[in-house]
Amino acid sequence: MKFNSICLQAVLLSSVITGNSLYAQQKSIPTNHTVLVSNQNSLLPFKRLDNLRIAVVTPFPARYQSLIETLQQYAEVASFDFNGYDEHTKYYNTIIVAGSSDELRNDLLLMAQQSAVNKKNVILLRFADKSTGNMLAKTDHNPRVTEMWSGAPTTANQREAAMSIFGGAAITEGKNRTSQTRIGYADASQRGLQIDKMTAKIDAIAAEAMAKKATPGMVVMAVKDGEVIFNKAYGSHTYAQTTPTKTTDIFDLASVSKIVGTTPVIMHLQEEKVIDLDKTMGDYLWQAKNTNKKDIPLRTVLLHEAGFTPYIPFYKSLKAGDIQSTEDAQHQVKVADNAYLVNNYYRDVMWPEMLNSPVKPAGNYVYSDISMYVMKEVAEHETATPMDEYIQEFLYRPIGMKTAGYNPRKRFDKEQIVPTEYDSTFRKGLLEGYVHDQGAAMAGGVAGHAGLFATANDLAIYGQLLLNRGTYGGVRYFKPETVDLFTSKQSKTSRRGLGFDRADADVTKEYPSKLANSSVYGHTGYTGTCLWVDPKNQLVYIFLSNRVHPEVSTRLLELNVRSRIQDAIYETINESKR
């Protein structure tokens, strides 16, 4: 492996165990010029983010834009200058005060001291020569004050400091050293990879896909050894090209929801012994007890071996008056702009129809959306909490998945969300922030098999959590054996794990790509998405698109866009090993 000796401080041996295989590889650690002067309460790097309300205060926000933008990649971070400091920071419990020694005058530092007196966490970040000494020597005894310094406020130093605060970069100098606990956003060229060459390959594939109308736009992201090596947006939200696609755009994940939404909930409940995968649907669901599904084990359901009907087009059975263009007391399930479904349609019609649908003999692999409808129902009955709320509380908010969730129009402007199909048969309009899958929409936007929306960065965080075998940000969310169990091959008749899809053992199928190896697991989505995790190469690959706009098209599949981009990344990694 080739490394730049100037920018690397050390080469460490890191190993990742997945299933029964041990993958050992070298991880380079770039020099970090940030020094942690004091960290008395071990606040840094930040751990769980769900209880932190963070603001960054700088004398001149425009001058510290790189710091602010990098902080905001990790969490919701408000930015202010010192005008109105007291009022602006009143509702935040964690205040990052940053600037040069000259800029951070005593009167400004007194404001920061008051924040610490008010029991807020204060991080004082000084961009200056380290010989200047502590800024707040009088507050050394206050465990709520953490002090840091870096060099001049260059773009690189600002980004390093921001990553250090969140654990995206290890602090390698001084007495208070830290480890990397989150993905980092350092210069990918420092990783010994030919990024320019890889970018040219991906650019060409993306250009071909858009020129041949496979999709109007896309976002591609890759994380290698915990560092983002590629993150780029292409094209526009629609073929009208009025809204350029951004890396921060939110996409409908379609079936990627299965492994990012439903499956982690089931993983958590299984390891907490709330559920037992070898117990049956009848053990957990009263309504299933008198059906042909009562004796089907949950493990069989997760493997898509329960013999369920692959797909039920519920929207085709709607009767006159079930859906209308205006909301009233009887129609409050919003399935799109100007489209409202009659209340409780999922409870009264869809779920009973699924429970009473035909079942073929168990054991053979038949991919079915009903499987994840079932697992969502099991989770909600056992937790007494809607799944969309449960996943936010136990996982997304703590690890910093800022946009991931269901029904995004309740939280974000539609301009941030990439539109999918113009639905001319069911909802009679363009779907902007409403789930593309008809059944999920009719279930209120929250379903086991679809409904989740997110950015590429959120998926990168989740993928790294899995690569870390359950830890992220210095906190453990899953036991290593839980991650290994669900992501490894668990079927005798298919390539599947529990909830997760996997690389096909038949190399002639080149799934998910020609150069993918047997350690790879993840999932694809109908809207033109995928998330693949590769423990052997310590790689997370994300592809997000809206290939169903303005109508469903198979061109993305025919051009093999997702797989070819994945192989372009593998080619770059393999070249670095020569």
SVG drawing of the C-alpha trace seen along z (x, -y; Angstrom):
<svg xmlns="http://www.w3.org/2000/svg" viewBox="-67 -43 75 70">
<polyline fill="none" stroke="black" stroke-width="0.4" points="0.0,0.0 1.4,-3.4 1.4,-6.2 2.4,-9.9 5.2,-10.0 4.8,-13.7 1.2,-13.7 1.2,-10.4 2.3,-10.2 1.9,-6.5 0.7,-3.2 -1.3,-1.0 -2.5,2.6 -6.3,2.7 -8.3,5.8 -12.0,6.4 -13.7,9.7 -16.8,10.5 -18.5,13.9 -15.8,16.5 -13.2,14.5 -10.5,12.2 -9.6,9.3 -6.4,7.5 -5.2,4.4 -3.2,1.3 -4.8,-2.0 -2.9,-5.3 -3.3,-8.1 -2.8,-11.6 -1.1,-14.2 -3.7,-16.2 -2.4,-19.6 -5.2,-20.0 -4.1,-19.7 -6.5,-19.0 -5.1,-21.2 -7.7,-20.2 -10.5,-17.6 -11.3,-17.2 -14.7,-15.7 -13.8,-13.7 -16.3,-15.5 -14.3,-15.1 -14.7,-13.5 -18.5,-13.8 -20.2,-10.5 -24.0,-10.3 -25.4,-13.3 -29.0,-13.0 -28.7,-15.0 -26.3,-17.7 -27.7,-21.0 -24.7,-22.5 -23.9,-26.0 -20.6,-27.4 -19.8,-31.0 -17.0,-32.8 -16.1,-36.4 -16.5,-36.2 -18.5,-33.2 -17.5,-33.8 -13.8,-33.4 -14.6,-30.2 -16.9,-28.7 -14.8,-25.5 -15.0,-24.9 -18.7,-25.5 -19.5,-23.4 -17.5,-20.5 -19.1,-20.6 -22.5,-20.6 -21.6,-17.4 -21.7,-15.6 -24.7,-17.1 -27.2,-20.0 -24.9,-22.9 -26.2,-26.4 -23.8,-29.2 -23.6,-32.7 -21.2,-35.6 -20.7,-37.3 -23.5,-39.8 -26.3,-38.8 -24.3,-35.9 -26.3,-35.4 -29.7,-35.2 -28.4,-33.2 -26.8,-30.5 -29.5,-30.4 -31.2,-27.2 -27.9,-25.3 -26.1,-23.1 -22.9,-22.8 -21.1,-25.9 -18.0,-25.8 -16.2,-29.2 -13.6,-29.5 -11.2,-32.2 -7.7,-33.4 -6.0,-34.7 -6.3,-38.3 -10.0,-37.9 -11.0,-36.2 -10.8,-39.3 -11.3,-39.1 -14.8,-40.5 -15.7,-37.7 -14.1,-35.0 -16.1,-36.3 -19.2,-35.4 -17.9,-31.9 -17.0,-31.7 -20.6,-32.6 -21.9,-29.8 -19.8,-27.3 -21.1,-28.9 -24.6,-28.2 -23.7,-24.5 -23.2,-24.5 -20.3,-22.6 -17.9,-25.0 -15.2,-24.1 -12.7,-26.9 -10.9,-26.4 -8.0,-28.8 -6.2,-29.1 -2.8,-30.4 0.8,-29.4 0.7,-26.8 3.2,-28.8 0.5,-31.4 -0.6,-29.2 -4.1,-28.6 -6.7,-31.2 -8.7,-30.6 -6.2,-29.6 -8.7,-30.7 -11.3,-28.2 -8.9,-25.2 -10.8,-23.9 -14.1,-24.1 -14.7,-20.6 -17.2,-22.1 -14.5,-24.0 -12.5,-22.1 -9.7,-23.9 -8.1,-23.2 -5.7,-24.9 -4.6,-24.5 -2.3,-26.5 -3.4,-29.4 -7.1,-29.2 -6.5,-27.6 -9.1,-25.5 -7.2,-22.3 -6.8,-23.3 -10.4,-24.3 -11.6,-21.0 -9.1,-19.0 -10.3,-20.8 -14.0,-20.2 -13.4,-16.5 -11.4,-16.2 -14.3,-17.6 -16.6,-14.8 -14.0,-12.0 -13.7,-12.2 -10.0,-12.6 -7.7,-11.2 -5.8,-13.8 -2.2,-12.5 -0.2,-15.3 -0.1,-16.5 -0.9,-14.6 -4.7,-14.4 -4.8,-12.1 -7.9,-10.6 -9.0,-7.9 -11.0,-8.3 -14.6,-7.2 -16.6,-8.6 -16.1,-8.9 -13.6,-11.6 -13.7,-14.1 -10.0,-14.6 -8.3,-15.1 -8.8,-11.7 -5.6,-12.2 -3.7,-11.7 -4.9,-8.1 -2.5,-6.7 -5.4,-6.4 -5.5,-7.7 -8.7,-9.8 -8.4,-11.9 -8.3,-8.7 -11.3,-7.2 -13.3,-10.4 -12.8,-10.5 -14.2,-7.0 -17.2,-7.7 -17.8,-11.0 -17.9,-9.2 -20.4,-6.5 -22.6,-9.2 -22.6,-11.3 -23.6,-8.3 -26.4,-7.4 -27.8,-10.9 -27.3,-11.3 -29.2,-8.0 -32.0,-9.1 -31.3,-6.4 -31.8,-9.0 -31.8,-12.8 -29.3,-12.9 -27.4,-10.9 -25.2,-11.1 -22.2,-8.7 -20.3,-8.3 -17.6,-6.0 -15.9,-5.6 -12.6,-3.7 -11.0,-2.9 -13.3,-5.4 -12.5,-8.3 -14.7,-9.7 -12.8,-9.2 -15.6,-10.2 -18.8,-12.2 -20.2,-13.9 -23.5,-14.9 -24.4,-14.7 -27.2,-16.1 -30.5,-17.6 -33.6,-16.7 -35.6,-16.4 -34.8,-16.5 -36.0,-20.1 -32.6,-20.8 -33.9,-23.6 -32.6,-22.2 -29.0,-20.8 -28.5,-17.7 -26.5,-18.2 -24.7,-15.8 -27.0,-16.9 -30.2,-16.0 -32.6,-13.5 -33.6,-10.5 -36.3,-7.9 -34.4,-4.7 -37.0,-2.2 -36.0,1.3 -32.8,0.1 -35.3,-0.8 -35.3,2.9 -31.7,2.9 -31.5,-0.7 -34.9,-0.9 -36.6,2.4 -33.6,4.7 -31.6,2.6 -34.7,2.5 -35.0,6.3 -31.3,6.7 -31.7,4.5 -34.8,6.4 -33.2,9.8 -30.0,9.0 -32.0,7.5 -34.0,10.8 -37.2,8.9 -37.8,11.3 -36.6,14.7 -36.0,15.3 -36.9,19.0 -40.3,18.2 -43.2,17.9 -45.5,15.2 -48.3,16.7 -46.2,16.2 -46.0,12.5 -49.1,11.5 -52.6,12.3 -54.1,11.7 -51.8,14.4 -52.8,17.1 -55.7,18.3 -54.0,18.0 -51.8,20.1 -48.8,18.0 -49.1,18.8 -46.3,21.4 -43.8,19.5 -40.6,18.6 -39.3,15.0 -36.0,16.2 -37.7,17.7 -39.5,14.4 -36.3,12.4 -34.7,14.8 -37.7,14.4 -38.3,18.2 -41.8,18.0 -43.5,18.7 -45.3,15.3 -46.9,13.7 -44.1,11.6 -46.3,8.4 -49.9,7.3 -50.9,4.2 -53.2,2.8 -53.8,-0.5 -55.6,1.4 -58.4,2.5 -59.3,-1.0 -63.0,-1.8 -64.7,-5.1 -64.4,-7.5 -61.3,-5.8 -59.0,-8.5 -59.8,-12.1 -57.9,-15.4 -58.9,-17.2 -58.5,-16.3 -61.5,-15.8 -62.3,-13.9 -62.5,-10.6 -59.5,-11.1 -56.4,-12.0 -53.7,-9.7 -51.8,-11.9 -50.2,-9.8 -49.1,-12.8 -49.8,-16.4 -53.6,-16.7 -54.2,-13.0 -55.7,-11.7 -56.6,-8.1 -59.5,-7.0 -58.5,-6.5 -57.2,-3.1 -57.0,-1.6 -53.8,0.3 -55.3,1.6 -58.7,2.6 -57.9,3.7 -54.2,4.2 -52.9,6.0 -55.8,8.4 -55.3,9.2 -51.6,9.9 -52.4,12.2 -54.9,14.2 -52.9,14.3 -51.8,17.7 -48.6,19.3 -46.4,21.7 -44.2,24.3 -41.5,22.7 -37.8,23.0 -37.5,21.7 -36.3,18.2 -39.1,15.9 -38.5,12.2 -41.6,10.6 -42.4,7.2 -44.8,8.9 -41.8,10.2 -40.9,6.7 -44.5,5.7 -44.5,8.6 -41.3,7.7 -42.5,4.1 -45.7,5.4 -43.7,7.7 -41.5,4.8 -44.3,2.4 -46.3,4.9 -43.3,5.7 -42.1,2.1 -45.5,0.4 -43.9,-2.3 -44.3,-3.3 -41.2,-2.0 -40.4,-5.4 -40.1,-6.9 -38.3,-3.9 -35.5,-3.9 -34.9,-7.7 -34.6,-7.3 -32.4,-4.3 -30.1,-4.9 -30.5,-7.7 -30.3,-10.7 -27.5,-9.3 -25.2,-8.6 -25.9,-11.7 -28.1,-10.5 -29.6,-13.9 -32.1,-13.4 -32.9,-9.6 -36.5,-9.0 -40.0,-8.4 -42.4,-11.0 -39.7,-13.6 -42.1,-16.3 -43.0,-16.6 -39.4,-17.7 -37.9,-19.1 -38.8,-21.5 -39.6,-19.6 -36.8,-21.4 -34.4,-19.3 -36.0,-16.0 -35.4,-14.5 -38.7,-13.8 -39.5,-10.4 -42.3,-9.3 -45.1,-11.3 -47.8,-8.9 -50.5,-9.2 -52.6,-6.2 -52.9,-6.3 -51.9,-9.7 -52.3,-11.8 -49.2,-13.9 -45.4,-14.2 -44.2,-12.5 -42.1,-15.0 -41.1,-13.6 -43.9,-11.0 -42.7,-7.4 -42.8,-6.0 -44.0,-2.5 -47.8,-2.5 -48.3,-0.1 -45.9,-2.0 -47.7,-5.3 -51.1,-3.7 -49.7,-2.5 -49.1,-6.1 -45.5,-6.3 -44.1,-4.0 -43.7,-0.4 -41.2,2.4 -40.1,2.7 -40.0,-0.9 -40.7,-4.5 -37.2,-5.6 -35.6,-8.7 -32.0,-9.8 -28.9,-11.5 -25.8,-9.6 -23.9,-10.9 -26.5,-9.3 -26.1,-6.0 -22.3,-6.3 -22.6,-6.7 -24.8,-3.6 -22.5,-1.6 -19.5,-2.6 -21.4,-1.5 -21.8,1.9 -18.1,2.0 -17.2,1.2 -19.4,4.2 -21.8,2.2 -19.9,-0.9 -19.9,-4.5 -18.8,-7.7 -17.3,-5.7 -20.6,-4.1 -21.7,-0.5 -25.2,-0.1 -25.0,3.5 -23.0,6.5 -20.4,7.6 -22.0,11.1 -25.3,9.5 -23.9,7.7 -22.1,10.8 -25.2,12.9 -27.5,10.7 -24.9,9.7 -23.4,13.2 -24.9,15.9 -27.7,17.5 -29.6,19.4 -29.2,22.8 -31.1,21.9 -30.1,18.3 -27.2,15.8 -29.2,13.9 -28.4,12.9 -31.1,11.9 -32.7,8.9 -29.5,8.2 -28.7,9.1 -25.2,10.3 -22.8,10.7 -23.7,13.7 -21.4,16.7 -21.9,17.3 -19.2,15.0 -20.7,15.1 -23.7,13.1 -21.3,10.2 -23.6,9.2 -23.5,6.6 -20.5,5.9 -17.8,7.8 -15.1,7.0 -17.2,7.4 -16.0,10.1 -17.7,12.6 -17.7,10.4 -20.0,7.8 -23.5,7.2 -26.1,4.6 -29.2,4.0 -30.5,2.2 -33.7,0.1 -36.3,-0.1 -35.9,-3.9 -32.3,-3.4 -30.4,-3.2 -27.9,-0.9 -25.8,-0.6 -23.0,2.0 -20.6,2.7 -17.4,4.5 -15.5,5.6 -12.6,7.1 -11.7,3.7 -13.2,1.6 -15.4,-0.1 -18.9,-1.6 -20.4,-2.3 -23.6,-4.4 -25.4,-5.2 -28.6,-7.3 -30.7,-8.2 -34.3,-8.7 -34.3,-6.4 -38.1,-6.2 -38.5,-9.8 -40.6,-10.9 -41.8,-7.3 -40.3,-3.9 -37.4,-3.0 -35.1,-0.1 -32.2,-1.9 -30.2,-2.2 -30.2,1.6 -29.5,2.1 -26.5,-0.2 -25.4,1.5 -24.6,-2.0 -24.5,-1.1 -22.2,1.9 -19.8,0.2 -19.3,-2.7 -18.7,-0.2 -16.1,1.5 -14.4,-1.9 -13.9,-2.3 -12.6,1.3 -10.1,0.7 -8.7,-2.3 -8.4,-0.3 -6.7,2.6 -4.3,0.3 -3.1,-1.2 -2.2,2.3 0.2,3.0"/>
</svg>
